[in-house]
């Protein structure tokens, strides 16, 4: 919608401003709340017009030019199978009935002290492509039709720069410490003001409204305000998109106010602000319902910011005082469902295989990373998927490979400027190359991404850098709790700043960087749900076999997929106890013989070491060292666990 300025002449604190030499004529900017609407819709942007005249032909000419530019660029892409109608829809720059929603959003943006010339709201992919290509260096359309972008210096999350505002209402709920570092309210406001000031220097901003969560009873409205078109398209892929009818839920009169993310990541934080330790800051205020990002353009910070909010709010729903089994449990996990409505939950940190293993052509995908298990079933928090692309091929991961098309966002990949072909093996920029795409791009995705069925299989994924843990082991309920609280894996290169090669780490609940409550709160809820609904549980190691990192090899994806199939088709459940053997030290039950085509020499870690020229003594030493790390880590949580859970860990 176009607006004409009716703003009064600014006045100083004691009267009109002093007379100065008149500046050269320029297009005026005006507070959006003071702009009177005229009668036209132009794409997905709202612009204040010069008071001199309204040029009705200019907008149409510009729109045609934008479409022509995109069509020309897309000719180089392999948009196989697209109908003319699909191309037209993808390049559509009209916002249709959203026009009735415009004035309210404009007013709300202005109330946040933001005063800019153009606002792009929930824009079609074609519009955001054009904006990124025009204004953001390093952006290009690659041969698949996806938009390739650069996130700048930061190519992974910055967990050491995360802060949570210390507020009376939530002070007793938050697990304070190295994960949730306290930030004074005044410092948050300083960062917020810095972000708003920066955003106000931009000619144009991008506003995205969407939901965290697919279930209407639990979902949280989210609003993203950013200076980059890449961020807008990314979050439109990752949030659950509202329908035309649901846009009213984002208006000022709505019962739930949206959680607002101010993404000024192009601009650094002030190191002198109390509580800052670098030029990067990702700060959350639960009371204000706001998140402020400074000093990092990595889009994953927004995605995980929404997850952090869900990690705080869900255990309070539907009511704080309900028994643990009846409250909503947020999960850093992927999920899929079989033809018999058997839901599988895959816990795991980045790089452990959550996205890859949940994308199974024989099962419907619910989601690849973040879910909530509530009293009626499971729902996905996100509207899209965020997959690693390092080493990606169609042969290994066809669903993900084919999802990289028009509308998808490729982060920090390297491509051939002549052909537009992406080199997924190239890690010159980062090993944490990623793609964000809508859930609907997966052919067997369940949409809406919610099911009224409880999990039947719990799969804990780990990437063991030491090559000690079996590729698969069956867990008792006490072992499930022990390994859930421990959250052992390896930090995989690229997922966080400064990580160049895998290193052992423990992340409570397989998602410590995103937890708000103490891990025991989530563990208690999981235990209660397992008691109430029952589920078989397995620990799956997608890491190294035959030796540690640098000596052994990472377990073949082909083998891991067969082991997951053995869980789903009942092969493992049908094995008698005599076919399982307790692993020394760790007490994990590992198969005695082959599982499908996976040889027992792979399934039994010590045998794999021996076959690789290592000795039993070498294996025992490394296994003992890892067991010691488990014990040392678990000491922090032992006082809140039952004796049975404490005894479920490794024993030296």
JODA-V983892 format. One line per field, one symbol per residue. phi: phi as a letter, one per 30 degrees, with the letter a starting at -180 (. if undefined). psi: psi as a letter, one per 30 degrees, with the letter a starting at -180 (. if undefined). burial: b if it has 9 or more other ideal C-beta (glycine too) atoms within 8 Angstrom, else e. Layout:
BEGIN
phi->???
psi->???
burial->???
END
This chain:
BEGIN
phi->.cbcdbdddebddbkddddbddddebddcbeddccddccbcbhcbcbdceddaccdddddddddddddddddddddccddiddeddddddceccchddedcdeddeddddddicbbdbbcchddeeddeeddddcceicacdddjdccbcciddcadbddcdbbddbedcedcdddlddcddbdedddddddddddddeddddbbbcbcaccjcdedbdbdbbcbbccdedddedddcdddddedddddcdddddcdddcccccddcddddddejcbadcbbcbcdddibbbcbiacdddddeddddddddddddccdbdcdeedccdcdbdacabbcdciddcccdldeicjedddddcddbddcacabbbcbdclbbddccabbcdceidbdddbdddedddaejdcccidcbdddciddcdddbddadcdbbcbdedddecddbddabcbcecbcbccbcddcicddeabccddddeddddddhdabddejdbdiccbebdabbeihaedcdcddedddddddddddddciadbbccccdcbikdejbdbdeededdddddddddciedddddedccbddeididdcddbechcddddddceddddddciccdddddddddddeddeddddedcedccdedddddddbc
psi->kkkkkgklkkkafgalllklkkllklklllkffgkkkagkkjbgkkkklkfeljjffeeeeeeeeeeeeeeeefffliikgkleeeeeeegkgkgbffeffeeeeeeeeefggkjlekkkkhkleeeeeeeeeefjkgklklfffljklkgaekglliffgkkkkjkefgefekikbfejkkkkeeeeeeeeeeeeeeeffkeklkkkkakjkfkffflkkkkkjlfkeeeeeeffeflkkklefffffglffkekkkkkjjjhffklljffkkfkfagkkjkkjeefhlkkkkgkgjffeeefeeeeeefeeeffkfkegllefflkjkkillklkafggjkkkjkllkgfgeeeffijfflkkelfeklkjaffbklkflfaljkkgkgkleeeieeeeffjakfljkkglklkfefgkkjffkgeelfhklkklkeffkegkjkkikkhklkfkkjjklijffgeklfkkkkleeeeeefeeehkakjkkfflkfjflkkklkjkghheffkelkefeeeeeeeeeeeefkklkkkkjgbklgllkfealkkkeeeeeeeeefeeggeeffklffgkkkkkefgkjlkfakjbgjlffefjeeeeeefgglleeeeeeeeeeeeeeeeeeffffefglleeeeffalk.
burial->bbbbbeeeeeeeeeeeeeeeeeeeeeeeebebebbebbeeebbbbbbbbeeeeeeeeebeeebeebbebbbebbeebebeebeeeebeebbebebeebbebbebbbbbbbebebbbebbbbbbbbbbbbbbbbeebeebbbbbbbbbbbbbeebbbbbeebbbbbebeebeeebbeeebbbbbbbebbebbbebbbebbbebebbbbbbbbbbbbeebbbbbbbbbbbbbbbbbbbbbbbbbeeeebebbbeebeeebbbbbbbbebebeeebebbebebbbbbbbeebbbbbbbbbbbbbbbbbbbbbbbbbbbebeeeeeebbebbbbbbbbbbbbeeebbbbbbbbebbbbbbbbbbeebbbbbbbbbbbbeebbbbbbbbbbbbbbebeeeebbbbbbbbbbbbbbbbbebeeeebebbbeebebbebbbbbbebebbebbbeebbbebbbbbbbbbbbbbbbbbbbbbbbebbbbbbbbbbbbbbbbbbbbeebeebebebbbbbbbbbbbbebbbbbbbbbbbbbeeebbbbbbbbbbbbbbbebbeebebebbbbbbbbbbeebbeeeeeeebeebebbbbbbbeebbbebebebbbbebbbbebebeeebbeebbbbbbbbbbebbeebeeebeeebbebbbee
END
